[in-house]
Amino acid sequence: MAKFTSLVPGVEIENAAEDFKKALKVEQYRLGKEALYFPAGLKWDYLPLSAVESVEGTHRSVTAGHCVTVTERKPAVEFKTAAGSFQFNLEKQANMQKVLDAIEK
């Protein structure tokens, strides 16, 4: 059985395992009705959606190459809570929109 740990101290969900089972897979993350889950070694950390104060789509720049550098913009979603900000990096723009749409519901 997987172990689930909340990222926001003092804010936990009742049944993380059940929410996780029904969660939507978005790249390496899982988006449940009550939390966003992401892998952390052999366990899963989660961000309770009830603790989220705001959410917005953003981008990060990835630079690669030695002689000729290439910069690529990759999508990300930033969640702001009382405990701080959490950024979840994604590979596809469509997945960023999928997360934002699910959070708005």
C-alpha positions as CSV (number, residue, x, y, z in Angstrom):
1,M,0.0,0.0,0.0
2,A,1.3,3.4,-1.0
3,K,2.0,6.0,1.7
4,F,0.5,9.5,1.2
5,T,2.0,12.7,2.8
6,S,0.4,16.1,2.7
7,L,2.5,19.1,1.6
8,V,0.5,21.5,3.7
9,P,1.0,21.0,7.4
10,G,-2.2,20.5,9.3
11,V,-4.3,20.0,6.1
12,E,-5.0,16.4,5.3
13,I,-7.8,14.6,3.4
14,E,-9.9,11.9,5.0
15,N,-9.1,9.0,2.6
16,A,-6.2,9.8,0.3
17,A,-5.9,6.1,-0.9
18,E,-9.5,6.1,-2.2
19,D,-9.2,9.5,-3.9
20,F,-5.9,8.4,-5.4
21,K,-7.5,5.3,-6.9
22,K,-10.1,7.4,-8.8
23,A,-7.6,10.1,-9.8
24,L,-7.0,11.2,-13.4
25,K,-3.5,10.5,-14.6
26,V,-1.8,13.7,-16.0
27,E,1.8,12.8,-17.0
28,Q,3.5,11.6,-13.8
29,Y,0.9,13.3,-11.5
30,R,-2.5,12.2,-10.4
31,L,-5.4,14.6,-10.0
32,G,-8.1,13.5,-7.7
33,K,-11.3,15.3,-6.5
34,E,-9.6,16.2,-3.2
35,A,-5.9,16.5,-4.0
36,L,-3.1,16.6,-6.6
37,Y,-0.7,13.7,-6.1
38,F,2.9,13.5,-7.3
39,P,5.5,10.8,-6.9
40,A,8.2,11.1,-4.2
41,G,10.3,8.0,-4.3
42,L,8.3,5.0,-3.1
43,K,5.5,7.1,-1.8
44,W,3.2,9.9,-3.0
45,D,3.0,13.5,-1.7
46,Y,-0.2,15.3,-2.2
47,L,-1.4,18.9,-2.2
48,P,-5.0,19.1,-0.8
49,L,-7.1,21.2,-3.2
50,S,-8.9,22.7,-0.2
51,A,-5.7,24.4,0.8
52,V,-5.1,26.0,-2.6
53,E,-5.7,29.8,-2.6
54,S,-5.0,30.4,-6.3
55,V,-3.8,28.5,-9.3
56,E,-2.4,29.7,-12.6
57,G,-0.7,28.4,-15.7
58,T,2.9,29.4,-16.2
59,H,6.0,28.4,-18.2
60,R,9.5,27.5,-17.4
61,S,12.5,27.7,-19.7
62,V,14.7,24.6,-20.3
63,T,18.1,25.3,-21.7
64,A,20.2,22.6,-23.4
65,G,23.2,22.3,-25.6
66,H,26.9,23.1,-25.3
67,C,28.1,24.9,-28.5
68,V,24.7,26.0,-29.6
69,T,22.3,26.5,-26.8
70,V,18.6,26.0,-27.3
71,T,15.9,27.4,-24.9
72,E,12.5,25.7,-24.9
73,R,9.4,26.9,-23.0
74,K,7.6,24.1,-21.1
75,P,4.3,24.5,-19.4
76,A,3.8,24.4,-15.6
77,V,1.1,25.0,-13.1
78,E,1.7,27.0,-10.0
79,F,-0.4,26.5,-6.8
80,K,-0.4,29.1,-4.1
81,T,-1.3,28.0,-0.5
82,A,-0.8,29.5,3.0
83,A,2.2,27.2,3.3
84,G,3.9,28.6,0.1
85,S,3.9,28.1,-3.6
86,F,4.2,24.7,-5.4
87,Q,5.0,24.5,-9.1
88,F,4.3,21.3,-11.1
89,N,6.2,21.0,-14.3
90,L,4.6,19.4,-17.3
91,E,5.6,18.4,-20.8
92,K,2.5,19.2,-22.8
93,Q,0.5,22.4,-23.0
94,A,-2.8,20.4,-23.3
95,N,-2.0,18.8,-19.9
96,M,-1.6,22.2,-18.3
97,Q,-5.1,23.2,-19.6
98,K,-6.5,19.8,-18.4
99,V,-5.3,20.5,-14.8
100,L,-6.6,24.1,-14.8
101,D,-10.0,23.0,-16.1
102,A,-10.3,20.2,-13.5
103,I,-9.3,22.6,-10.7
104,E,-11.9,25.2,-11.8
105,K,-14.7,22.6,-11.5
